[in-house]
């Protein structure tokens, strides 16, 4: 019985092979790399990148882009820290940040839908606006001193980190939404061919609104996770993270042109980026900038792989 792999599964299979190769090589080279503690740290340290990547996956699947996710992380984290410092209960502060993030994403989606503006320009403007608003809230890092954050920190040290738990729960929900709901099917259809999706009667405009609202929610939640991770808020948090999120999505096997990809692949892409960073840390003698070099090489390789698959799929 021969195992056949379809063209659509090749990018995801390549991601699995790269992750397994990196993890195996690092485990052989570094004592202690292949351990539960290192794996848990991979998820904890990259949980906010993963959450931003989940929202980015849906946007890229539709053929769009969202450059505001990194700035949203900084804005939501400093907002939660500021509100908590002014004696607002953290749960209320988190709710406000998530509502604002979702609403901001919906607003960008509305501009893309009703004004027919390019997603690149709309979300680029959103990035600058959110980063500026974050500095309006505070120019300095704000430490969060509250019993809830202390409890979460203690919980993280004793069992599986709460930041990783939240990331995995959102990931499971995202997989279900992408593959088992009308919304997910509409996202794939729009990314495949928007005109065909409209002719099929799919709610293209409404789906775009929900897409960017979902991305805004995920990146705002990533900012909240950042406050759990650091017990502080910082307007500079998430700087350039939108590029890492795009890289994780593409390395995870999602086509930049849209219509093909897997949310689960984004998890693998995030883990690859995390493994590269951890290898640099274990090596000890290499500059952290080698992380960016390795990511750049991988990203280019996956883009070339995608282009090759697209060329082979074209008739004639």
C-alpha positions, 0 to 999 in steps of 0.5 A, spaced: 500 500 500 503 506 497 502 512 501 500 518 496 501 525 498 497 530 495 500 537 492 496 541 497 499 537 503 506 538 501 508 544 504 505 542 511 509 535 510 515 540 509 514 543 515 513 537 519 520 534 516 523 541 518 521 541 525 523 534 526 530 535 523 531 541 527 529 538 534 532 531 533 539 535 531 538 540 537 537 534 541 543 530 539 547 536 540 545 539 546 544 535 553 538 537 556 534 539 549 530 533 549 526 535 555 519 536 558 522 543 561 524 545 554 518 543 550 514 547 555 518 553 555 517 553 547 510 554 548 510 559 553 515 563 550 512 563 543 504 563 546 503 571 544 506 570 537 502 563 536 496 567 538 497 573 533 499 567 528 492 564 529 489 570 527 494 572 521 493 565 518 485 566 517 487 573 514 492 570 509 488 564 508 483 569 505 488 572 501 489 578 505 494 581 510 494 584 517 500 588 519 497 591 525 498 585 530 504 587 533 502 594 535 496 591 537 500 587 542 503 593 545 497 597 545 493 592 549 498 590 554 500 597 556 492 599 556 491 593 561 497 595 565 495 602 565 487 600 567 490 595 572 494 601 575 488 605 576 485 600 580 481 597 575 480 589 576 484 586 571 478 582 568 475 588 567 481 591 564 482 585 560 475 585 557 476 592 555 482 591 551 479 585 548 473 589 546 477 594 543 482 590 539 476 586 536 472 593 534 479 595 531 480 589 527 472 590 525 473 597 523 479 595 519 475 590 515 470 595 514 474 600 510 477 594 506 470 592 505 466 598 504 472 603 501 475 597 497 482 599 500 488 594 500 489 590 506 496 592 506 495 599 506 489 599 511 493 595 516 499 599 515 495 605 517 492 601 523 499 599 525 502 606 526 495 608 529 496 603 535 503 604 536 502 611 537 496 610 541 500 605 546 505 611 547 499 616 548 497 611 554 504 610 557 512 611 554 514 607 560 513 600 562 508 599 567 509 593 572 502 590 574 502 588 581 495 584 583 494 578 586 491 575 580 497 576 576 501 573 582 497 567 582 498 566 575 505 566 575 505 561 581 501 557 577 505 557 571 511 555 575 508 549 578 504 546 572 503 547 565 504 554 564 497 558 563 499 562 557 501 555 553 494 553 556 490 559 553 494 558 546 492 551 545 485 552 547 485 558 542 488 553 537 483 548 538 478 552 537 481 555 531 482 549 527 474 547 529 472 554 526 477 553 520 475 546 518 468 545 520 464 551 520 461 555 514 465 561 516 471 557 515 469 554 508 468 561 506 475 564 508 478 558 504 473 560 498 475 567 498 482 565 498 481 561 492 477 565 488 473 571 491 469 572 484 467 565 484 465 565 492 461 571 490 458 567 485 456 561 489 452 566 494 457 566 500 457 572 504 464 575 502 463 582 505 461 579 512 466 574 512 472 579 511 469 583 517 469 577 521 476 576 519 479 582 521 475 582 527 478 575 529 485 577 527 484 584 532 481 579 538 487 574 537 492 579 537 489 583 543 489 576 547 496 576 545 497 582 548 494 580 554 498 573 554 504 578 554 502 581 561 501 574 564 508 572 561 512 579 564 507 581 569 507 588 566 505 592 559 509 596 554 507 600 548 514 597 545 511 590 546 510 586 539 515 590 535 516 587 528 512 581 531 507 582 525 513 579 520 514 573 525 507 572 525 507 572 517 513 568 517 510 562 522 504 562 518 508 561 511 513 556 514 507 553 517 504 551 510 499 556 508 500 559 501 501 567 501 496 567 495 490 564 500 486 559 499 490 553 502 493 552 509 492 549 515 491 552 522 495 547 525 501 548 521 502 555 524 503 551 530 508 548 527 511 554 524 511 557 531 515 551 534 520 552 528 521 559 530 522 557 537 526 551 536 531 556 532 531 561 538 532 556 543 538 553 539 541 560 539 541 560 546 544 553 547 549 554 543 551 561 547 556 563 542 552 566 537 548 572 536 541 573 537 541 576 530 542 569 527 535 567 529 533 572 523 538 569 518 535 562 519 528 565 519 529 568 513 532 562 509 527 558 511 521 563 509 525 564 502 525 556 501 518 555 503 516 561 498 520 558 493 516 551 494 509 554 494 511 558 487 514 551 485 507 548 487 503 553 484 507 553 477 506 545 477 498 546 478 497 551 472 495 547 466 499 548 460 
